[in-house]
Amino acid sequence: MHEHSLMNDLIHKIEGIAIAQGSRKVVCVYIKMGALCHISPSHFVEHFVQSSIGTVAENARIEIDVLQDTSHPQAQDVLLDKITLE
């Protein structure tokens, strides 16, 4: 259930950025995952692909950078780093 909320928030942020920039298509989404994140990169991709259907992020490439610092303040977080728009 936590993944559903995470994906809804992420898609909402991505759509807001795309709309603000006047774009209707996201080409790539760049994510940073903390070292202690509760979700694996492959699991994240599965949920993102499903959640993005019918949105500006549908079919967007997903680039994930898994951070290694377990003492970082955001070590448990999934962070939207940037997006590339068409």
Secondary structure, DSSP 8 states (H G I E B T S, - for coil): -HHHHHHHHHHHHHHHHHHHTT-S-EEEEEEEE-TT-SS-HHHHHHHHHHHTTTSTTTT-EEEEEE---TTSTTTT-EEEEEEEE-
